[in-house]
Amino acid sequence: MVVTNDNFEAVLAQDKPVMLDFWATWCGPCQRVSPIIEELANEYEGRAIVGKVDVEEADDLAFKYGIRNIPTVLFIKDGEVKDKIVGATVKSAYEEKLKALL
């Protein structure tokens, strides 16, 4: 799911944990993480919202959450950031933090 300034509040309003990948097209590590994020979106469909936020398109969101390095993945529950991962890592690291929110 692509998350933008326009649909962000609607995404958070759903009664599910949210995992947001802040990325950019020019970011090499972001490109390596992208397939992992897509896999998790498919695997957790219906149980969690897994979205991607392009920092170039949604700079208000990047600023709001203090995103200074990408990729940064935020784990949000009940509207609050519960955890985050800065930099690229392995699928199991993202999945562990996502499972903790379920």
N, C-alpha and C positions, 0 to 999 in steps of 0.2 A: 504494500500500500504506500502510495506517495503521500506524504504529509506536508502540508503547506501552511502558510500563515492563515489562509482562509478556512481550512478544515480542521485545524489543530484542536480547537475547543470541542468540536463534535467528536473527535477521536478520544479525547480525555473523558468525555461525558459517558462513554460506554462503560458498562460495569465489568471491565476486564483489565488485567495487567497490560501494560504497554511497554514495548521495547522499541526504541527509536535509534536508528543508525544515522548520525550526522556525517555527511560525506560530500564529496565534490567530484566532478567528472575528471579533473586533472590530477587527482590524488591516487598514486600507485597503490599504497596500502589499502585504500578504500576499495579499489577494484578487486583486490585479493579477498576482501571480506564479503563483498557483494553476493557471491554464490552461497556463502554460509547463511547470510541473512535471508536469502530467498528460500533456502531449505527449511530454516526454522519457521518462516512464515507459513509454509505449506504444512509442516508437521504440527504446528500449534494452532492451526486455523480452527476457529470456534472457541478456543480456550484462552487465547491471548491475541493482542493486536501487535503485529510486527510491521513497523513502518520505516521508511527511508526519508530523511530530510536533507534536501540539497541546500547546503549552506549559502550557495550563490543565489538561490531563488527565495529562500526563507531566512534571510539574514536577521530578521526580528527574533525568530525563535533561537537562532544561534546566540544572539546577544543576550536574550532572556535567560538562557541556561549557562552562560559563560563559556561557550565552546571556543577554545583557543587552539586546539589541535584536533585533527581529524585523521582517521575515523575516531569518533567518540560515540559510544553506545550507552544510552540512558535506559534505566529500568524504572518504570513509573507505576505506582499503585495508589489508588485513591487520590490522584492528582499530585502526588509527591514523588520526587526522585528518591528511590530507595537505594540505588546502587549505580555504578557506571564502570565502563571499561574504556580507557583511552589507549589508542593504538590497536594494531591488528593482532589477533591471537587466534587460537584454535576454537573449533566449534563447541567443544565440551565446556570451555570457559563461559561462553555466552549462554549455553543451554543450562548450566548450573545456576546462573543468576536468574534466568527466566523461570526455571522450575521453582525457585525459592519464593517467587511471587504468586504462584498458583495456590 
